[in-house]
Amino acid sequence: MRLKDKLVFLTGGSTGIGFHCAAAYAREGAKVVIVALDEAESSAAARKLGDGHIGFACNIAKDAEVKAAIERTLAAYGRIDVIHNNAGVASPSKPLHETSDAEWDLLMDVNLRGVLHTTRHGLDALRTSKGNILNTSSLVGVIGQSLHAAYTATKGALNTLTKSMALDYAPYGVRVNAVCPAGVWTPMLRQWASEQPDPAGINRYLDDIHPLGYCPEGDVIADASVFLVSDEARFVTGHIMHVSGGAEIGYRR
Ligand SMILES: NC(=O)c1ccc[n+]([C@@H]2O[C@H](COP(=O)([O-])OP(=O)(O)OC[C@H]3O[C@@H](n4cnc5c(N)ncnc54)[C@H](O)[C@@H]3O)[C@@H](O)[C@H]2O)c1
C-alpha cells in the first residue's frame, strides 16, 4: 500500500493509460479523483475502482472548469497529494505546414495549458501536503516523430516545463516528474494508427519500434507512475522517465 491515505487528482483517467494509472493508485491505497471530458465515462471509471473514488467531467483547457474541479476535490477530501496531468490529445498526424490553427490550438490548450490550469489551482494544496506532480509526456517529445509535428512540440515543451516546475517548486518540497511512453495500446493509439498511410502494417511496426518486442498496454506506465508519485521516489524530481521498451536506444534502420 504505497499510496495509503493519499489523494490523487488524475486528468484523463477515464480510459487508456489514465485508467490503468487510476486502478494502480487505488490498489496502492489512494483515493482517486478522475476528471476527463465525458461525465458518464468519468464517473463509470471511478465506480470501477470501488468505494471512495469519484469521477466527473472537466475540460482541462478551461481555467474555470479546473478551478471548480480542484475546489470540489478539496471540499470532498480536504487534501490533494498528487496531481497527475495525463489527459492529452494527439491528432492530427501531419507535418507542420499542413496543421491548421484550430488543430494547433487544441493541442496546445489541452496538452500544455491544461497543466498550467491544474498547477495554478492545485499548487497550494500540494504545498500543504508536500505532494507531487506527474506529467504524462511522450518519448516523441524527446526524439521527434514524422507526421506528428505539433503533438511532438507539446510533449517536448512538457518535458522542459517539468524540469522548470521541479526547480520552482522544490523549495516547497513539491516534486515534479514526467513519464514518457513510446507506444501504448489505447483508444488514442488506435486513432493514430488509423490515420497512417498503412494502417494494416501498423501493429507489426508498433511491436518493432520497441526493442523489448511488443507494444504494451497501460499497465507498464501505471507501475512506473506509482513509483514516481510515491515516497519511494522522494528524492526524484525533474526526472523525465522513459517507459519505452528501449525505443530510443541504438542505431535503427
Ligand atoms: N497511447 C500512446 O501510445 C501514448 C504514447 C505516448 C504518450 N501518450 C500520452 O498519454 C496520455 C494518455 O493517452 P491515452 O493514449 O491513454 O489517450 P486516450 O485517448 O485513451 O485517453 C485520453 C484521456 O484524456 C481525456 N481528455 C482529452 N481531452 C481532454 C480535455 N480537454 N479535458 C479533460 N480530459 C481530456 C479523455 O477524456 C481521456 O480520458 C496522453 O497525454 C498522451 O499524449 C500516449
The ligand as an SDF file (V2000), in Angstrom:
LIG
                    3D

 44 48  0  0  0  0  0  0  0  0999 V2000
   -1.1090    5.7970  -26.2300 N   0  0  0  0  0  0  0  0  0  0  0  0
    0.1520    6.0840  -26.5420 C   0  0  0  0  0  0  0  0  0  0  0  0
    0.7940    5.3790  -27.3340 O   0  0  0  0  0  0  0  0  0  0  0  0
    0.8320    7.2660  -25.9040 C   0  0  0  0  0  0  0  0  0  0  0  0
    2.1990    7.4150  -26.1300 C   0  0  0  0  0  0  0  0  0  0  0  0
    2.8710    8.4930  -25.5320 C   0  0  0  0  0  0  0  0  0  0  0  0
    2.1700    9.3680  -24.7400 C   0  0  0  0  0  0  0  0  0  0  0  0
    0.8260    9.2000  -24.5390 N   0  0  0  0  0  0  0  0  0  0  0  0
    0.1590   10.1810  -23.6890 C   0  0  0  0  0  0  0  0  0  0  0  0
   -0.5580    9.5120  -22.6770 O   0  0  0  0  0  0  0  0  0  0  0  0
   -1.6790   10.2930  -22.2590 C   0  0  0  0  0  0  0  0  0  0  0  0
   -2.9210    9.4270  -22.2760 C   0  0  0  0  0  0  0  0  0  0  0  0
   -3.1010    8.9570  -23.6030 O   0  0  0  0  0  0  0  0  0  0  0  0
   -4.0260    7.7040  -23.9780 P   0  0  0  0  0  0  0  0  0  0  0  0
   -3.3480    7.0460  -25.1190 O   0  0  0  0  0  0  0  0  0  0  0  0
   -4.3960    6.9300  -22.7760 O   0  0  0  0  0  0  0  0  0  0  0  0
   -5.2760    8.5080  -24.5790 O   0  0  0  0  0  0  0  0  0  0  0  0
   -6.8460    8.2330  -24.5910 P   0  0  0  0  0  0  0  0  0  0  0  0
   -7.3540    8.9790  -25.7920 O   0  0  0  0  0  0  0  0  0  0  0  0
   -7.1310    6.7980  -24.4690 O   0  0  0  0  0  0  0  0  0  0  0  0
   -7.3440    8.9880  -23.2820 O   0  0  0  0  0  0  0  0  0  0  0  0
   -7.2470   10.3700  -23.2030 C   0  0  0  0  0  0  0  0  0  0  0  0
   -7.9460   10.8460  -21.9460 C   0  0  0  0  0  0  0  0  0  0  0  0
   -7.8030   12.2730  -21.8920 O   0  0  0  0  0  0  0  0  0  0  0  0
   -9.0790   12.8500  -21.7170 C   0  0  0  0  0  0  0  0  0  0  0  0
   -9.1030   14.1790  -22.3200 N   0  0  0  0  0  0  0  0  0  0  0  0
   -8.8540   14.5340  -23.6080 C   0  0  0  0  0  0  0  0  0  0  0  0
   -9.0120   15.8600  -23.7430 N   0  0  0  0  0  0  0  0  0  0  0  0
   -9.3620   16.3480  -22.5190 C   0  0  0  0  0  0  0  0  0  0  0  0
   -9.6850   17.6340  -22.0260 C   0  0  0  0  0  0  0  0  0  0  0  0
   -9.7020   18.7150  -22.8210 N   0  0  0  0  0  0  0  0  0  0  0  0
  -10.0170   17.7610  -20.7070 N   0  0  0  0  0  0  0  0  0  0  0  0
  -10.0220   16.6740  -19.8990 C   0  0  0  0  0  0  0  0  0  0  0  0
   -9.7330   15.4420  -20.3120 N   0  0  0  0  0  0  0  0  0  0  0  0
   -9.4190   15.2810  -21.6190 C   0  0  0  0  0  0  0  0  0  0  0  0
  -10.0590   11.8850  -22.3610 C   0  0  0  0  0  0  0  0  0  0  0  0
  -11.3750   12.1090  -21.8760 O   0  0  0  0  0  0  0  0  0  0  0  0
   -9.4500   10.5600  -21.9240 C   0  0  0  0  0  0  0  0  0  0  0  0
   -9.8300   10.2870  -20.5990 O   0  0  0  0  0  0  0  0  0  0  0  0
   -1.7280   11.4780  -23.2230 C   0  0  0  0  0  0  0  0  0  0  0  0
   -1.1570   12.6110  -22.6030 O   0  0  0  0  0  0  0  0  0  0  0  0
   -0.8790   11.0190  -24.3930 C   0  0  0  0  0  0  0  0  0  0  0  0
   -0.3250   12.1070  -25.1000 O   0  0  0  0  0  0  0  0  0  0  0  0
    0.1500    8.1680  -25.1170 C   0  0  0  0  0  0  0  0  0  0  0  0
  1  2  1  0
  2  3  2  0
  2  4  1  0
  4  5  1  0
  4 44  2  0
  5  6  2  0
  6  7  1  0
  7  8  2  0
  8  9  1  0
  8 44  1  0
  9 10  1  0
  9 42  1  0
 10 11  1  0
 11 12  1  0
 11 40  1  0
 12 13  1  0
 13 14  1  0
 14 15  2  0
 14 16  1  0
 14 17  1  0
 17 18  1  0
 18 19  2  0
 18 20  1  0
 18 21  1  0
 21 22  1  0
 22 23  1  0
 23 24  1  0
 23 38  1  0
 24 25  1  0
 25 26  1  0
 25 36  1  0
 26 27  1  0
 26 35  1  0
 27 28  2  0
 28 29  1  0
 29 30  1  0
 29 35  2  0
 30 31  1  0
 30 32  2  0
 32 33  1  0
 33 34  2  0
 34 35  1  0
 36 37  1  0
 36 38  1  0
 38 39  1  0
 40 41  1  0
 40 42  1  0
 42 43  1  0
M  CHG  2   8   1  16  -1
M  END
$$$$
